[in-house]
Amino acid sequence: MAELIYFLCMLTCLACALLLWRSHRRTRTRLLLWSSVCFGLLTIHNAILILDLVVLPATDLSLARSGSALVAVTLLAFALIWERQ
């Protein structure tokens, strides 16, 4: 059951990234671009989570998982600060 939830979370992040990207292409708003990149990285984070906990349970990928989430959130925080100015 957990595998299904991880997969659905990954699909949700991917859908958000694609919808934000499509909206960015239409309006050319930079914050939408940064948000789509953030959700794209969160999709990668969820894919690594599936690899770590389901596909390769003996391998510890927690550092890669945490690193991808950190980069995604830091990028979005940077974009929010940058766009605020």
Number of C-alpha atoms within 10 A of each C-alpha: 5 10 13 10 11 17 16 13 16 23 15 15 22 20 16 18 24 16 14 21 22 15 15 18 13 9 10 12 12 13 17 20 19 22 23 25 19 25 25 22 22 25 25 20 23 23 17 21 22 21 16 18 17 13 12 13 11 9 10 12 16 13 9 15 20 14 12 20 20 15 15 23 16 13 17 20 15 13 18 14 10 10 10 8 5
